[in-house]
Amino acid sequence: MEYFLTKQKALRTLLGAAREKKEKHSYIFEGAKGIGKMTAAKMFAAAIHCEGENKPCFNCPSCKKHLASTHSDLIVIGEDSPSIKVDDIRALTDELFIRPALSKKKIFIIENADNMNNDAQNALLKSFEEPPEYGIIILLSQNRENLLSTIRSRGTLITFEPFMEEDIERFVSKKYQKEGEELRFIARYSGGVIGRAIDICEDEEFFVKRKNIIEKTAKLTEGRLSIFELADEFDIKNKKSAMENCDMYFDLFLSFMRDVVAIKNKSEIINTDMAPYIEKFSSKVTLGSVVNVIENAAKVKAQLNSSMKYELWIVNMLINCWEDIHGKSSRS
Ligand SMILES: [Zn+2]
């Protein structure tokens, strides 16, 4: 906990505001998935409600309720929800007009605010612009461009920057006793996103999955059948599992392709233990085709949601990728 406090500028700013009782009414927290927006939002809420010194003290009755996730003046919506609809927002605004029960402020966190459709955002607008004096609304967003400009312009923006690689290394080596090449890989692969580093350390299957995806991706320089072997690694037959894990599959795929670019540019790669696969692949493809593949895959990753035909999107993306790699002349 101390770690986040000292290293994350966004959180320091928020806690400073809470301690001086200068918190605003409407916030947009922007940053990558896993970067710590929810942790920060909950600590901010605890600090606002805290009755002790050095807020949040984690010792007063209010803080204890926060630690147990039972504080009735903190309401979180949008967790694990693929879409946030107008009815969800109406329920929230109804709740907003009931005064806080235990403290002076009633705090609402909307996780995955990017998942609000336009109707939901319009329904939120008035409350977000001018909540009751006791109300605080915090939207957590991976990309504020997903929000309507009317919402964007009414919230105080708090941007969450990635941690430094050495900060991730220090955290991971202390908490998970990792060292050497593995530690270095985790720090670099996480891209400074603490949640990604934690996911890798706590997912026993991660390194197996990484090996499989890299091996199958490397085979894309071969025949068309390779498209479907790799598609299987993206879990196209099991959409439920895929929706939980597809970010990881995309990240692994993209890390391979970025390593290919790194080899072509004679710079350092991240998947050092898989270097032979990356080098062989690199010798058979052009830089331009790999850049296309990365752009295309990143675009698909950003657009994916649970209402789409996942299998179709993945296969289509990999066909495009295969065709890029093999040159346009192979298109038929
Ligand atoms: Zn407290």
Residues whose N, C-alpha, C, O or C-beta is under 5 A from the ligand:
A	BS01	ZN	C50 E51 G52 P56 C57 F58 N59 C60 C63
